[in-house]
Amino acid sequence: MIMMLLVRLVDVYSFLIFVYVMMSWVPHEKGVLADVYRALGMLCDPYLDLFRKFVPPLGGMVDVSPILALLVLQFGVRLIAALFSF
């Protein structure tokens, strides 16, 4: 039961990271979108910054660290769930 909750929470967090990354491609200086983007940044950036230290942007502009961060998050939680399900 606890593992299912953990997996669901990680899925929600992964979705928030995905939305945050997609929003970074859209200009939003003022308004509700800017507020949502800042709020997502406060939630997602601490985790993403761990990977940005090790994965430099491609060509100086394309940040691929969220891909690695999502993979680690998804595989990690599912590995933990599989280990504790035995």
C-alpha positions in Angstrom: 0.0 0.0 0.0 2.8 2.4 1.0 4.8 1.5 -2.2 1.8 2.2 -4.4 1.4 5.6 -2.8 5.1 6.3 -3.3 4.9 5.3 -7.0 1.9 7.5 -7.5 3.6 10.5 -5.8 6.6 10.0 -8.0 4.4 9.9 -11.0 2.8 13.2 -10.0 6.2 14.7 -9.4 7.4 13.5 -12.8 4.3 15.0 -14.5 5.1 18.3 -12.7 8.7 18.2 -14.0 7.4 17.5 -17.5 5.0 20.5 -17.3 7.7 22.7 -16.0 10.1 21.8 -18.8 7.3 22.3 -21.4 6.5 25.7 -19.9 10.1 26.8 -20.2 9.7 26.8 -24.0 6.8 29.3 -23.9 7.3 33.0 -23.1 5.5 34.1 -19.9 6.6 37.3 -18.3 3.4 38.2 -16.4 0.2 36.7 -15.2 -1.0 33.4 -14.0 1.4 31.4 -16.2 4.4 33.2 -14.8 3.1 32.4 -11.3 2.6 28.8 -12.1 6.0 28.6 -13.7 7.7 30.1 -10.6 5.8 27.7 -8.3 6.8 24.7 -10.4 10.4 26.0 -10.4 10.4 26.0 -6.6 9.3 22.4 -6.6 11.3 21.0 -9.5 14.6 23.0 -9.6 16.1 21.5 -6.5 15.9 18.0 -8.0 16.8 19.1 -11.5 19.8 21.1 -10.3 21.4 17.8 -9.1 21.5 16.7 -12.7 22.4 20.0 -14.2 25.7 19.9 -12.3 26.7 16.8 -14.3 25.0 17.1 -17.6 26.0 20.3 -19.5 23.5 21.8 -22.0 24.0 20.5 -25.6 25.3 23.2 -27.9 25.1 25.6 -24.9 21.3 25.8 -25.2 19.5 22.5 -25.0 19.2 21.2 -21.4 18.8 17.4 -21.5 19.2 17.0 -17.7 15.4 16.7 -17.2 15.4 13.6 -19.3 18.1 12.0 -17.1 16.3 13.2 -14.0 13.0 11.7 -15.0 14.6 8.4 -15.9 16.4 8.2 -12.6 13.3 9.1 -10.7 11.1 6.6 -12.5 13.5 3.7 -12.5 14.6 4.4 -9.0 11.1 4.3 -7.5 10.1 1.3 -9.4 13.3 -0.5 -8.3 12.6 0.3 -4.7 9.0 -0.8 -5.1 10.1 -4.1 -6.7 12.7 -4.7 -3.9 10.2 -4.1 -1.1 7.4 -6.1 -2.8 9.1 -9.4 -2.1 
